[in-house]
Amino acid sequence: MSDAQTVSSALDAGPALEPTTSFAEPWQARAFACAVELNRRGLYSWREWVQALGEEIARHPARPGEEPGAAYHRQWLAALERLAALKAIASTAEVDARAEQWRRAYLNTPHGQPVKLSTE
């Protein structure tokens, strides 16, 4: 399995998570799960993860008016994307392409229905 497939399978694995008090949006839970799973698979150490997240928080603090939870999850996702590129797990182009797939799927999903990626 290629590293890109590893990231994709980590993102797609497991049941859909419902928002909770910890996660305002399902994507936040998936980003959290992906970071944990990639660490579990040995693609980076937890120390590397903490350093990447800390650097992201320092470089891109909460924006004026941004909710703390929203800022934290934005920073989490950015750190995950940067670490994936740094470790050659997924290139920036691969991450951008996947984000565009999700964007299109979201825009083409009827309100109230789960968003699913096309298999094409």
N, C-alpha and C positions, 0 to 999 in steps of 0.2 A: 504494500500500500504506500503510495507517495505521501509526502508530508502534507500536500494540499488536500488529499483525500482524508488524511488523518484529521485535519482541522474540520473539514466538512462533516465527517462522521461524528466528531465530538460535538459539533453544533447541532446536528440533526438527531443525535442519539437520545433515547429516553422519551418519556411521555411529555406532552406539552405541560408546562407549569402554569398554574393559575397565579395571578398577582396576589401578593400577601402584604402584610405590613412592611416586610423587608424589600419587596420588589413591587414597584408601582406598575411596571409593564413586564409582560412575558419576556421580551428581549433582554431585560436586565438579568433575569434569572438564567437565561441561556448563556449570556456572556460570562456570568459567574461560574456556571457549570463548565463551560468550555475552558476557562482558565484553570480550574481545579483539575479537569480531566487531562489537559495537556501536561500539567505538572505531574500527575499520577503516571502518565506514560513516559516520563523522564525527558521530555523535550526541553525543560528548563527547571532549575531548582526553585524552591519557594523563596529563597533569599534573592534570587534574580528577579522573581515576580514582585516582591516587596520593594526592591530598589526601583524597578521600572514604574510601578504605581506611584511611589513617593516622588520620583522625578516628574511624572506627569502632573501630579497635584501641585507641585511647586511651580512648574512652568505655566500651567493653565488653571489658575485658581477659579473659584466660583465667579461667575459673571454677575454684574449688578442685577439684582432682582431674581437671580436663579435660585431655585430651592436647593438646599444642601444635598438632599438625596439625588436630585437630578444631576447636580454637578458631579457628585461622586460617581455615579454610574456612567456619565459621559467620560470622566477621567479613566475609569476602569476599562471601558471599551477602547479608548485611545491607547492606553498602556498595553492592552492585549494585542492590538493591531501592530503597534511599534515593536513589541517583543517578538511577535510572529515573524515580522520582516527581518529583524535583527538576527534571529536564530535560523532564518531561511526555512521556516515552517510554511509560510505563505508569503508571497510577494505582495507589495502594495497593489500591483495591478490585479492580482487574484482577489484580494480583499475588496477592492473597488468593484470588480466585476460581480462578486457575490452580493455586495450591498446593492448594486443596481438591479440584480435579479429580485432581491427582496422588495425593493422599492416598486418595481413593476408589478410584482405579485400583490403587494398591498393595494396599489391603485386599482387593480383589476378584481379585487375581492369585494363582493357585496357586503354592506354594513352588517355586522353581527355574525359573520361567518369567519371561521378560522382561515388565516392566511397560509397558503401552501405554495411551495415552489413548484414550477412546472418541471417535469422530468425531461423536457426537450433540451 
